[in-house]
Amino acid sequence: MNATQTVRFFSGENIPLEMHKVRVVQKLFLPPVEERLEAIRRAGFNTFLLSTREVYLDMLTDSGTNAMSDAQMGAMMQADDAYAGSQSFARMQKAIEDVLGKRHVLPVHQGRAAENIIAQSYVKPGNVVPMNYHFTTTLAHIQVNGGKIVELLCDGALDITSDNPFKGNMDIAKLRAVIAREGQNVPLIRMEASTNLIGGQPFSLANLRQVRQVASEAGIPLVLDASLIGENAFFIKQREDEFKQASIADILLEMCAQADIVYFSSRKVSSSRGGAICTNRGELFDAMKALVPLYEGFLTYGGMSVREIEAMAVGLRETTDEAVIGQSPSFIRYLVERLQAHRIPVVTPAGGLGCHVDAMGFLPHVPQQQYPAGALAAAFYLISGVRGMERGTVSSIRDENGNDVLADAELLRLAFPRRVFTLSQVNYVEDRLHWLHTRRELVGGLRFVEEPAVLRFFMGRLEATSDWPQRLMTAFRADFGDSL
Ligand SMILES: *Cc1c(COP(=O)(O)O)cnc(C)c1O
């Protein structure tokens, strides 16, 4: 009864059938390619700087862009406005206890605010925090507090093409070695569900249990970043034998039971806004709680509106529904398989969060110093109106000599916000990427013209190294006639 739910087609085709209907819609616009060329130039070839009015499918991120359910919208209407002791908070606390199994809850305005509070409470100068892999904001908060990170991904986790079902696993021998070397210098161990920056790749419960074992032996708290826990639970059910018959609700509880502290961004996990830190250990809760009124708001709202709190409570309960959390992974897998059939290089196995196109494989003639992932993101927007995100050297930094620190991988990430796109829209993405791949030699590189010193990928501006955008547009017109 709990086996993974699928509907098979008579045709034998592998179609991810939508288990929802669309009742509120937003009109989209697809400006013609000439206007898209103007738009991407105005945006300095940086998709962050496009206006949504210029974008057909917004695949920049899943953060705060998942579709909300009718039940979430309904709950927002009966929110209990109160500075302290709100019933909305009581409902959120109950939802966290039921779904994640943690009794003590600290509300925060989004995921990075949880990271701020955890890092300020536990990370001291010179500390080392072992983790499977970093997330941008996590790393920043640990560094701001004087700490360092060590990344302990299993072997092969960074390979683009792989059949390892759990690339997010931690290398346990390396974890033991770090703890043996650093001793008291390790304040926390951090595991991230559906490891974001390596392509939404999950860890297994067997691996998480081993990390728990090491943490217990060393007496170090284990922190779980649960921002993308739903998709990780879905993959555990699909890929880990022990859990084939388990319910998603039971898998979520078992995952959280391994961790001393669980935190999350509600912009992702519960298709709402806000975030929280939760634990069953009173002394950990007490060590952090004073920072919530200081940075966020009173302990029963933490910087969130009560409507968001209600939406989070309902959204968390919906995370136990396989049809909800399986929606984006199944669409991502569909697109990944189609792109592979066209021999377009993509990160495999298909993960959560988005489809990740390997820009160095796609554009082998563009040197990494000319930002192939940024060039591919700009070129793809130009020929499709679809906005993805650069995850490569533009998102990296420069060293003390002013040279680019080349990224581990150059990826174009096409995010799949939950239950937002239709399958024909996914077919459009496939079709345009396929065309671009046949014309890939037309795409050239980029160089910075305005480069902020920190987090340059958000606001930096670039230009093309030649007239390639113009030539790509001309090729599009020649092949597609008067099509948008
Ligand atoms: C998005 C994200 C965060 C940060 O959450 P925000 O709500 O954007 O501040 C932290 N960890 C992971 C894994 C994330 O995906």
The ligand as an SDF file (V2000), in Angstrom:
LIG
                    3D

 15 15  0  0  0  0  0  0  0  0999 V2000
   17.7110   27.9220    0.6810 C   0  0  0  0  0  0  0  0  0  0  0  0
   18.5050   27.1500    1.6130 C   0  0  0  0  0  0  0  0  0  0  0  0
   18.9560   27.7180    2.8130 C   0  0  0  0  0  0  0  0  0  0  0  0
   18.6860   29.1780    3.1720 C   0  0  0  0  0  0  0  0  0  0  0  0
   17.3170   29.4470    3.2780 O   0  0  0  0  0  0  0  0  0  0  0  0
   16.7360   30.9250    2.9920 P   0  0  0  0  0  0  0  0  0  0  0  0
   15.2950   30.8020    3.3660 O   0  0  0  0  0  0  0  0  0  0  0  0
   16.9520   31.2130    1.5350 O   0  0  0  0  0  0  0  0  0  0  0  0
   17.4690   31.8780    3.8530 O   0  0  0  0  0  0  0  0  0  0  0  0
   19.7030   26.9190    3.6650 C   0  0  0  0  0  0  0  0  0  0  0  0
   19.9860   25.6440    3.3550 N   0  0  0  0  0  0  0  0  0  0  0  0
   19.5710   25.0620    2.2200 C   0  0  0  0  0  0  0  0  0  0  0  0
   19.9180   23.6360    1.9290 C   0  0  0  0  0  0  0  0  0  0  0  0
   18.8180   25.7850    1.2950 C   0  0  0  0  0  0  0  0  0  0  0  0
   18.4240   25.2060    0.1480 O   0  0  0  0  0  0  0  0  0  0  0  0
  1  2  1  0
  2  3  1  0
  2 14  2  0
  3  4  1  0
  3 10  2  0
  4  5  1  0
  5  6  1  0
  6  7  2  0
  6  8  1  0
  6  9  1  0
 10 11  1  0
 11 12  2  0
 12 13  1  0
 12 14  1  0
 14 15  1  0
M  END
$$$$
